[in-house]
C-alpha cells in the first residue's frame, strides 16, 4: 500500500493541488456512489453495492485497515444520499452528476497548478488509490497504522 501512496504523492506535492484534492476526491467518490445508486440491475441491489464490493476486495488485498475505512466512507456516502433524497426536490442523479463534473474540473485545475498529469493517466488503479491516500493521512493523524 505504501508503494502506491508514495507513487501517488509524486504528482501531489503542490499545497494548492493537495487542498483541491482534499475537497474534490471525496466529492467525486460521493457523487459516483450517488450515481451508481440510481442504477439497479437487480431488484433492491444497486450498481453502487456491486461496484463497492469489488472495490472493497481490491482495498482488502492492499490493506485491511484501508478496506474497513473505505467501507465506513461508503456507508457515510449512502447516508448522505438518503439525506439528500428526503431533504431536497432535486433528483439525486442530477446533483451527483453536477458535483461529479465540477469536482473533476477542480482536479484538473489542481494538476494544472501542480504542473503534472493526474496519476490515473499512468495507471487506472490510481482512481482507487486517491481516496485511500487521503484516508491514510487521517488514519496516521489519529495513530491508526495502515
Buried (B, 14 or more C-beta within 10 A) or exposed (E): BEEBBEBBEEBBEBEEBBEBBEEBBBBBBBBBBBBBBBEBEEEEEBBBBBBBEEBBEBBBEBBEBBBBBBBEBBEBBBEBBEEBBEEEEEEBBEBBBEBBEBBBEBBEBBBEBBEBEBBBEEEEEBBBBBBBBBBBEEBEEEEBEB
